[in-house]
């Protein structure tokens, strides 16, 4: 089950630098537009301290975190929806990701030119959001033409679709992304998801600052205000410094460097965790001698779906799940003690998996 988060932003916002730090690679970066043309992608482990806690109680040979994919998409410019700067191609890449990590330049540096020669996060965000919304309007217009005749004939589903499209067009005309349209019923919401609108994708604004001590600067505050208005999330970090941290291979040296910077955790870890949360994902664990592992599932997934993440046969032949919590493990110290205390639960097909559950599945194929 793959989940992808696309890194977007204007040229020279720092996307490729962040991507290189995220994936522990040196992605191509430069102080000029369109350094990235074809999107790079990298699988990134999701930091989760609970794995180490579980492994401290359950003897295991290997610890495997869950992961998500980040895609570095080329810098967009004004007019992208009309093909400027190969914009249509780049918009197509955005359409393929599950969520958007929008890198916003929140620093001054005369050595790194800005495409509009002015550092203005509000304008930068508006530029990209506008291009996404123009593309969405064109997509909705095409869909409307296809189903209008059917709706006029009285087809119930087509009429519902026309209503949703009309509401979306009104929303976009008011310069509001499609994700801000939330007062829909379940049927309308399901239809909205099938439209694959760019501005409907959840967004994490990443404020790229010059120094870790600068994460609350005036530029960042402006981004936070926008995020509050459109229901998005914000993480502020110093991309250049994050890259330097990732270049230090020795853990002790890395910790010393972070201490000097006043960092207790990397901004990248916060960014990955925020991206994971943005996708409305949940984590459960399996623990044993062979490995202790984190698994990604959608929030509110039922036990058979969770089992299917390990192997499709687990879902097809699901019988039951044996479940206990991390709190139970900490309190009882071992799985055997959890069983003795009567805290090992047997759950069936309708069980909704809770974030942090530790599970063993019984199945028959």
N, C-alpha and C positions, 0 to 999 in steps of 0.2 A: 504494500500500500504506500504509494509515493505521494509526498506533499512538497510542493515547491513554492518558494518565495522569490519573486523577481526584484532585483535591485534596479531601480530606475532613478532618473534625475537629469538635470541639465548637464551638458558637458563640463568637466572640471569640478564637479561637485564632490568628487572623491570616491565614486563607486568602485572603480577598479582597485584602488588602494585598499578599501574595505574588503572587497572580495578576496584579494590576495592574502590579507590577514586572516579572514574567516577560514579559508581553505589551506592555510599554512603554505601558500604558494606565492610566487612572484608573478601575478597576472600583469599583462602588458599595461603600463600606465604612462601617461604623458600630459604635458600642459598644452594640449591642443584638442580641438573637437574631434569626435568620432575615433578615438583610440580603439574603442571596442566596436566592432561591426557585427561579427557573428557572436551570439551570446555564449559565454563560458558558463559552465555549471560545476558545482562541487557539492559533495555530500558532507554535511557538517554534523558532528555529534552534539546532542543536546545535553548540556550540563545538568546533572541531577544528583545532589548530595545523598539522596535516599539510597542510591545503589551501593555506595560505600558503607552506609549504615547496615543494610541488609547483609552485605558480604562480611561484616564484622561478626555476625551471628551465625551465618550459614557458610560452612566451609565450601569454597568454590575455587575452581582452577582458572576461571576467566570472568571478567566483568565486561559486559557489552552494553553501552548506552544506546538509546534510540537515536534516530537521526532525522534530518530534514535536508532538502536540497535548496541551495541558493543559486540563482541564475543571474549573471551579470549582463544586463541588457543595455545596449548602446544609449548614449545620451540623446534625449529628445530635444527638439528645438521648436520654436513657434512655427506653425505651418506644417507640423508633422502629419496631421490628419489629411493634408492635401498633397502629401508626398515629399515635403521639404526634408532635406537631409536623410533621404531614404526612409522617411517616417512611417509609411504604410507597412514596411517590412518589420520595423521595430515594434509598431503597435500589434502586429501579428504575434510577435514573441511574448508580449505582455498578456495577450489573450490566453496563452497556454499555461500561465502560472495560476496557483490557487490564491495567492495574496501578493500585495505590492509592498516592498520596503523602499520608501521614497527618500533617497538621500538628498538632504537640503544643505547647501553651503551656508554655514553660520560663522564664518571667519573672514578676516581681512588679510590679504597677502598680495602685495603688488607684483610678486613674481609669478603668481598664478592668475592669469587673466580670466575675467568673467565674460560670458558671451554677450552680455548687454552692458558691460563696463561698469555696472552698479551692483553692489552687494545688497540684495533685497529679497529675503526669504519669502515674503508674502507674494511678491511678483513671480518668483520662481515657481512656487506651488501653483499659483493661478495659471501660469503658462502651461504646465503639464496637465493639470486638471481640465483645462479648457480643451486641450487636444483630445483627451480621452472622452470628454463629453460630446465633442463634435463628431467623433467617430461613432459614438453610441447613437446619436440622433440620426445619423445616416443609416445605421443598421436597423433602427426601429422603423424608419420610414419604409425601408424595403420590406420588412416583415408586415407592416400595416397593409401595404399594397397587395400582398399575397392572400391575406385573410379577410379583407374588407368585404368582398362580395359574399363570402360564406357567412359573415356576421350579419349582413343585411337580410339574408335568407332566414334568419332566426336561429341558426345553430348556436346552442347554449355555450359551448366551450369557446367558439370563435368570438362570441360577444364578450365573454370574460377576458379573453386575450386582448381584444380591442380596448377594453376599459383599462387594463393594466398598462398597455402601451401609451394610451392617452395620458394617464397619470404620470408615467415616466417622462414623457415629452414635456409636460408642464413643469416637472421638477427640474429637468435639465435646462429648459428655457429660462428658469430663474437662477441659473448658474449654481445649482445644487446637485452634487453627484448622486447617482442612482442609489447608492448605499444609504442615503439619508431618507429614502422612502421606506418606512418601516410599518406603517399601519395597514398591512395587507393580511387577508385571511390565509389559511394554510394552502388552499388551492392556488391562490394568486402568488404566494411566495414560491411554491414549487415551479410555477410557470416562469417567474422572474429568473430563477436559477438556470432555466434552460436557455435563456437569452444570451448568456455569456457576455454581459456588458462589462466593459473595462472599468467604468466608474462605479460599478456595483461591488467590485472586489474590495475586501478589507485592506486597510492601509496602516502601515507603521511608518511614521515620519522619523527618520534618523538625522538628527542635527549633528553635522560634522563640524566640530570646533577645533581650534588650534591647540588648546592645552586642556588637560583634565580639570584644571581649576576654573575653567571658563564655561562649564556646562549649564550655567544659569544666566548667560549673557542676554542682552536685549534681543538679539536675533532669535535665540531659543525661546524666549518668552512669547514672541510673535507667533512662532510655529505652534506652541502649546495652545494658544488662543484659537488658532484655526482647527487644531485637532479636537478641541473641546466642542467646537461648533458642528463638526461633521462626524463625531463619534469615533475618531481614530485614536491610535496610541502614539506615544513619543518616547524615544530614547536619545539622549545626548551623549556623544563620545568624541574622543580625539582620534580620528582615523589614522593619522600619521604615527602617533604614539602607540596605538594598538598594533600597528604593523611592526614597530620596533620591538614590542613585547613578544610578539609571535616569532621573531627572528632569534630570540634567546632560547637555545635548546635545553640548557641546564635548568631544572626546576628551581633550585636554590637561587641561582643568579636572577632568574625571572622574578622570583618573589622579592628579592632585594631591590630590583629595579622598580617593581610596583610599589613597594614601601616608600621609595624615594619620591614617587609620583603621587603618593597619598591614596593609592588604590587598593581596596580590599578584594575587589573582583574586577575582571576585565569588562570593558564596555561591550565587547563582542559577546561575552556570556549573557549579559543583560539583553542584548539585541536578539540573540538566538532564542532565549526564553520568551521574549516578547513576541517574536515571530511565531513561535510554537503556540502561544496562547491566542494569538490573532486568528489562527486557523481553527480555533475551537476544537483542539485536540485534547486527549487525555492519555495518561500513561498507566499501564499496569506492569507488574513484574512477575517473572518466573525465577525461582531460586533453587539451585541444586549443586551437586559436586562438579558436574561438567561445566556449568556456567550460571551466572546470575545476570539476568538480562532485562532491559526495559523494552516495552512494546508500545507502539503508537496506535491508538484507536480514536474514532470520532467521539466526542462527548456524548454520553447517554447511550452508547452502544451496548447491546445485550451480549450475554456470555458466548453464544455460538459465534457471533461476529468477531469477538475478541479472540476466540480460539482459531478462527480462520486466518488471522493475521500470521500465525505461526505456520499453518499449513491448511490448504483447502479441505483436506480429508478430516481435519479436526472439527471443522464446521459441519461438514456433511454427516459425520457420524457422532456428533456431540451427544453425550449421555448426561454428564453433570460436571460441575466445577467445584473443586475444593478451594475454599477462599479463607484467607485471614488478613488482618491489617498489619501495617508496620508497627502501630502502637502495641498490638498484641505480641509481636515478635520482640520488641524492646522490653516489654514487661515480663514475658515468659522466658526469654533468652534463647529458645530453640523451638523448632517445629514440633518436636516430640512433646515438649512441655505444653505447647499450645493445644495439642490433641488431648493431653491428660487433663487440661483445665476446661475442656469442652468448648473451646473457642474456635475450633476449626469448623467452618460452616459448609454445608453442602447446598449448592445453588443449582437451579435448573435453567431451562431455556429462556425464561422470562426475566432472569436476573439482569439488572442494569449495572454494569461494571462501574465501580467507583474509582476515581483517580487515586493511585497508590495501593490498590489491591495487590496482594501477592496470591498467585493462582496456580493450581495444577488442574489439568483437564483430563477427563476420562472420555474416551470415544471408542467407537467400533465401526469399522468399515468392512 
